[in-house]
Structures are given as C-alpha cells and as structure tokens.
Amino acid sequence: MDINVTNLGKRYNRDWIFRNFNYAFTSGKKYAITGPNGSGKSTLLQVLASAILHNEGNVQYSMPNAQCSAEDIYKEIAIAAPYLELVEEMTTKEMLEFHAQFKSLQLPIAEIIKIISLDNAANKQIRYFSSGMKQRLKLAQAFFSDTPILFLDEPTTNLDEDGIALYHQLITNYTKDKLVIISSNDKQEYDFCDEKIAITNFKN
C-alpha cells in the first residue's frame, strides 16, 4: 500500500506544526521522519495514520487497482508509540490474544513471545513489567500484525542493548514487503531507512 500526501498541513490554534508537506510513500520502502523534540514528528505520523485530523491538504491511501478511505485505513496499519498504552491487567499472552481479535498476527502467539524473549513472562500481568518489557510487547503487536503499513514512533524507547538488537532483528526479518515510517531523532532507530525526511523543512 502507498501513501500519497499533497499540501498537508496541521496547526494547533494559530501555530502551524507543519505545512505544504508533499510526499509519496511507497510500499516496500522505509522512511524516517526526523527532527528535534517537539518539532512535530509524532504529529505528522499520527496524521499519516489518520489518528488525528489535518487542517489542510490531502492524504490518499492506495493499493493496486484500489483505494482505501481514511475511515478504513486503521485496518491496514500497525503502530507502536510511547503514547499507546497496554492493558496492564492482562498477561503477555492475553494481550496478544486480545490484539489478534482486531489485527491478524503473522505467527503463532507462543512463537512471537519467544522471539521477543518474554517466555518467562507469558502469563505475567503487564502491570509488573519493566518499561523495557512493555516496549518489547508494543513492538511485537506492531511488527507481527498482518498489515501492509507499519508506523513506529521512537521505537527503542526504554530498551537496553539487547532490546535494541531485537528491534533491528525485527526490522530485518519482518518488514520486507511493508511500508515502514519511523518518527525519531535517534539515528540507531532509522539509519537503515531508504529516505529521511526532516520535519523542519516543512515549517510555515
């Protein structure tokens, strides 16, 4: 699935976060949206995901011989972001089972849990997880969802060295045919991307 953006703009009150953003995101490629903290990277990512509305311009989602409406695009998207919470009363296994009711998973849940090294916490409530364990689970929900688009916002937040290595393993092994868009100011999160977009180039 491709995303084509024309003259996109988003403002809060009278302040434009970005404006005159034009871009073509192509299936099978990886893109990084870069910029300092507070520059609007996450806002742009959420607009592209149709999670928040833009103030001007157009976002078009298309696949071979068809288009997808903004209202239905959530079915085609998986996202991992710091502001998306897990259900802390659930266990790892229950959370993935719950997630699978909305998005089909590419692998069996037991295999996913093993890949993200949460075997010993499969039946542990998420409320007792470290921040790094929670991030591993967030990444699992996103990477293993059977969707053509993957959005990642600051994907290595709270991860240690092993967690960062896992992130790169997931990128290498499970994103080959997906459109991947990453919001980040950390090069280790996006240095492999095909194209890099500086959000500061689209300030009013």
FIVO-860687 format. One line per 10 residues: number of its first residue (from 1); their letters; for each residue x, y, z of C-alpha. Coordinates in steps of 0.05 Angstrom, whole numbers, plus 5000, padded with zeros to 4 digits. Example, Ala and Ser with C-alpha at 12.3 -4.5 7.8 and 13.67 -1.06 7.14 Angstrom:
2
1) AS) 5246,4910,5156 ~ 5273,4979,5143
END
This chain:
204
1) MDINVTNLGK) 5000,5000,5000 ~ 5024,5070,4983 ~ 5010,5137,5017 ~ 5009,5200,4975 ~ 5008,5267,5011 ~ 4991,5333,4979 ~ 4999,5402,5011 ~ 4989,5373,5080 ~ 4985,5419,5139 ~ 4969,5414,5214
11) RYNRDWIFRN) 4962,5470,5264 ~ 4944,5478,5337 ~ 4908,5544,5349 ~ 4946,5593,5304 ~ 5013,5556,5304 ~ 5028,5511,5244 ~ 5064,5447,5264 ~ 5080,5433,5191 ~ 5054,5459,5125 ~ 5060,5447,5050
21) FNYAFTSGKK) 5082,5375,5062 ~ 5083,5336,4997 ~ 5109,5265,4993 ~ 5098,5197,4962 ~ 5109,5138,5009 ~ 5118,5073,4970 ~ 5103,5002,4992 ~ 5165,4961,5009 ~ 5207,5022,5029 ~ 5228,5050,5096
31) YAITGPNGSG) 5224,5124,5114 ~ 5247,5165,5173 ~ 5215,5229,5197 ~ 5269,5266,5235 ~ 5275,5329,5277 ~ 5287,5354,5347 ~ 5240,5342,5405 ~ 5175,5380,5398 ~ 5184,5392,5324 ~ 5121,5355,5302
41) KSTLLQVLAS) 5148,5286,5282 ~ 5096,5248,5322 ~ 5041,5294,5300 ~ 5057,5281,5227 ~ 5060,5206,5240 ~ 4991,5208,5272 ~ 4962,5249,5214 ~ 4990,5198,5165 ~ 4958,5143,5206 ~ 4892,5181,5204
51) AILHNEGNVQ) 4892,5181,5280 ~ 4885,5257,5282 ~ 4857,5304,5230 ~ 4898,5352,5188 ~ 4877,5423,5174 ~ 4893,5427,5101 ~ 4916,5383,5044 ~ 4902,5311,5026 ~ 4925,5242,5047 ~ 4910,5186,4997
61) YSMPNAQCSA) 4919,5112,5011 ~ 4924,5066,4951 ~ 4938,4994,4933 ~ 4940,4961,4865 ~ 4874,4977,4830 ~ 4841,5004,4892 ~ 4840,5060,4943 ~ 4826,5058,5018 ~ 4788,5112,5055 ~ 4816,5148,5116
71) EDIYKEIAIA) 4759,5117,5157 ~ 4781,5046,5140 ~ 4857,5055,5138 ~ 4864,5032,5211 ~ 4853,4961,5185 ~ 4916,4966,5144 ~ 4961,4999,5196 ~ 5001,4975,5256 ~ 5034,5025,5303 ~ 5080,5025,5363
81) APYLELVEEM) 5086,5091,5401 ~ 5101,5115,5472 ~ 5031,5145,5479 ~ 4995,5079,5464 ~ 4982,5041,5527 ~ 4977,4967,5542 ~ 4921,4936,5584 ~ 4961,4925,5647 ~ 4912,4876,5678 ~ 4925,4827,5621
91) TTKEMLEFHA) 4983,4779,5615 ~ 5030,4779,5555 ~ 4992,4721,5524 ~ 4924,4753,5538 ~ 4946,4819,5508 ~ 4968,4787,5443 ~ 4904,4745,5440 ~ 4864,4809,5451 ~ 4904,4846,5397 ~ 4893,4788,5349
101) QFKSLQLPIA) 4818,4799,5352 ~ 4830,4865,5315 ~ 4892,4850,5274 ~ 4912,4782,5248 ~ 4981,4761,5271 ~ 5034,4733,5224 ~ 5059,4680,5272 ~ 5031,4638,5329 ~ 5029,4676,5395 ~ 5076,4627,5430
111) EIIKIISLDN) 5127,4638,5376 ~ 5121,4714,5379 ~ 5131,4713,5455 ~ 5194,4671,5445 ~ 5222,4718,5392 ~ 5214,4778,5438 ~ 5245,4739,5497 ~ 5184,4744,5542 ~ 5177,4669,5551 ~ 5183,4673,5626
121) AANKQIRYFS) 5131,4728,5628 ~ 5079,4697,5582 ~ 5029,4690,5640 ~ 5052,4750,5680 ~ 5008,4812,5686 ~ 5036,4871,5647 ~ 5029,4917,5708 ~ 5090,4881,5736 ~ 5133,4891,5674 ~ 5193,4936,5669
131) SGMKQRLKLA) 5188,4993,5618 ~ 5233,4954,5571 ~ 5189,4892,5574 ~ 5128,4935,5558 ~ 5164,4964,5498 ~ 5182,4894,5472 ~ 5108,4876,5475 ~ 5088,4940,5440 ~ 5137,4926,5384 ~ 5111,4854,5379
141) QAFFSDTPIL) 5040,4878,5370 ~ 5062,4924,5314 ~ 5113,4883,5277 ~ 5074,4818,5276 ~ 5007,4848,5256 ~ 4989,4825,5186 ~ 4984,4896,5157 ~ 5018,4929,5097 ~ 5037,4992,5136 ~ 5079,4997,5199
151) FLDEPTTNLD) 5087,5062,5238 ~ 5140,5067,5292 ~ 5146,5127,5339 ~ 5212,5127,5379 ~ 5214,5051,5375 ~ 5273,5038,5421 ~ 5246,5079,5479 ~ 5264,5044,5545 ~ 5302,4988,5510 ~ 5370,4963,5534
161) EDGIALYHQL) 5425,4939,5487 ~ 5392,4871,5477 ~ 5325,4905,5464 ~ 5356,4950,5411 ~ 5387,4889,5378 ~ 5318,4856,5378 ~ 5288,4918,5345 ~ 5339,4913,5288 ~ 5325,4839,5282 ~ 5251,4853,5275
171) ITNYTKDKLV) 5264,4906,5222 ~ 5308,4858,5182 ~ 5264,4796,5187 ~ 5192,4822,5187 ~ 5186,4885,5146 ~ 5210,4864,5077 ~ 5145,4879,5039 ~ 5117,4932,5085 ~ 5115,5007,5081 ~ 5152,5029,5144
181) IISSNDKQEY) 5151,5101,5171 ~ 5192,5117,5233 ~ 5189,5181,5274 ~ 5255,5191,5310 ~ 5314,5235,5328 ~ 5358,5175,5344 ~ 5400,5151,5285 ~ 5403,5079,5310 ~ 5328,5076,5302 ~ 5328,5096,5228
191) DFCDEKIAIT) 5398,5093,5198 ~ 5375,5036,5153 ~ 5318,5076,5122 ~ 5315,5087,5047 ~ 5295,5160,5054 ~ 5299,5211,5110 ~ 5251,5270,5117 ~ 5268,5329,5161 ~ 5204,5357,5191 ~ 5238,5424,5199
201) NFKN) 5236,5433,5124 ~ 5160,5438,5127 ~ 5151,5493,5178 ~ 5109,5553,5158
END
